[in-house]
Amino acid sequence: MLNPIDARIVVKKATKQEQTESGIFLPDTVSEQAQTAQGEVIAVGPGSRSLTGELMPMQIEVGDTILYVKFGGTEVEHKGEELIVLAEKDVIAIIED
């Protein structure tokens, strides 16, 4: 398991396949125009420190589904799984169902 430090999170990309009317599946690379992506948070760092040294906890929790800036993080492979390490500031929204 990756344990992020500071105000960082580890995200598992949501896999989505679009299907055309004729039944052809399009990989998510077809929609490269999109500026955002979705994913599930699998690890959260402790948060960042204020100028006075006080810990400012994260607003994001493990298990949250988030919307994030598509090219904001660093892609890593860990135990055969493709993950993204993001700074909290790269998260746009928490998606609630």
C-alpha positions as CSV (number, residue, x, y, z in Angstrom):
1,M,0.0,0.0,0.0
2,L,1.2,3.5,-0.8
3,N,1.0,5.9,2.1
4,P,1.0,9.5,0.8
5,I,2.6,12.3,2.8
6,D,1.4,15.8,3.4
7,A,-1.8,16.8,1.6
8,R,-1.6,14.1,-1.1
9,I,-3.9,11.3,-2.0
10,V,-3.7,8.1,-4.0
11,V,-6.4,7.5,-6.5
12,K,-7.5,4.5,-8.6
13,K,-8.7,5.7,-12.0
14,A,-12.3,5.0,-12.8
15,T,-12.5,2.8,-15.9
16,K,-15.1,3.8,-18.3
17,Q,-15.8,2.5,-21.7
18,E,-18.1,4.2,-24.1
19,Q,-20.1,2.2,-26.6
20,T,-21.2,3.5,-29.9
21,E,-24.7,2.8,-31.3
22,S,-23.2,0.0,-33.5
23,G,-21.7,-1.7,-30.4
24,I,-18.1,-0.7,-30.7
25,F,-16.4,0.0,-27.4
26,L,-14.2,3.1,-27.3
27,P,-11.3,3.3,-24.8
28,D,-11.1,6.3,-22.6
29,T,-8.1,7.6,-24.6
30,V,-10.6,8.6,-27.3
31,S,-11.9,11.4,-25.0
32,E,-8.5,13.0,-24.4
33,Q,-10.3,16.4,-24.8
34,A,-11.7,16.2,-21.3
35,Q,-9.9,18.3,-18.7
36,T,-11.1,16.3,-15.7
37,A,-11.2,12.6,-14.7
38,Q,-12.9,10.6,-11.9
39,G,-11.4,8.1,-9.5
40,E,-11.7,6.4,-6.2
41,V,-9.5,7.5,-3.3
42,I,-7.6,4.5,-1.8
43,A,-5.2,6.4,0.5
44,V,-5.0,9.8,2.1
45,G,-2.1,11.6,3.7
46,P,-2.3,13.4,7.1
47,G,-2.7,16.9,5.6
48,S,-0.6,20.0,5.4
49,R,0.8,22.3,8.0
50,S,-0.1,25.9,8.5
51,L,2.5,28.6,9.0
52,T,2.2,28.2,12.7
53,G,2.8,24.4,12.4
54,E,-0.8,23.4,13.1
55,L,-1.9,20.3,11.1
56,M,-4.8,21.0,8.7
57,P,-6.5,17.7,8.1
58,M,-7.7,16.6,4.7
59,Q,-11.3,17.0,3.5
60,I,-11.1,13.9,1.4
61,E,-11.5,10.4,2.9
62,V,-10.6,6.9,1.7
63,G,-13.5,5.6,-0.4
64,D,-14.6,9.0,-1.8
65,T,-15.2,9.2,-5.5
66,I,-13.6,12.4,-6.8
67,L,-13.4,14.6,-9.8
68,Y,-9.8,15.8,-10.4
69,V,-7.7,17.7,-12.9
70,K,-6.8,15.1,-15.4
71,F,-3.1,16.0,-15.8
72,G,-2.5,17.3,-12.3
73,G,-1.1,14.2,-10.7
74,T,1.7,11.7,-11.1
75,E,0.9,8.3,-12.5
76,V,2.6,5.3,-10.7
77,E,2.4,1.6,-11.0
78,H,2.2,-0.3,-7.7
79,K,1.8,-4.1,-7.5
80,G,0.6,-4.2,-11.1
81,E,-2.1,-1.5,-10.5
82,E,-2.0,1.9,-12.2
83,L,-2.6,4.6,-9.6
84,I,-2.4,8.4,-9.5
85,V,-0.8,10.4,-6.7
86,L,-2.5,13.8,-6.5
87,A,-2.1,16.9,-4.3
88,E,-5.3,17.9,-2.5
89,K,-5.5,21.1,-4.5
90,D,-5.9,19.1,-7.7
91,V,-9.2,17.7,-6.5
92,I,-12.2,19.7,-8.0
93,A,-15.1,17.9,-6.2
94,I,-16.2,15.0,-4.2
95,I,-19.0,13.1,-6.0
96,E,-21.8,12.1,-3.8
97,D,-24.4,9.6,-5.0
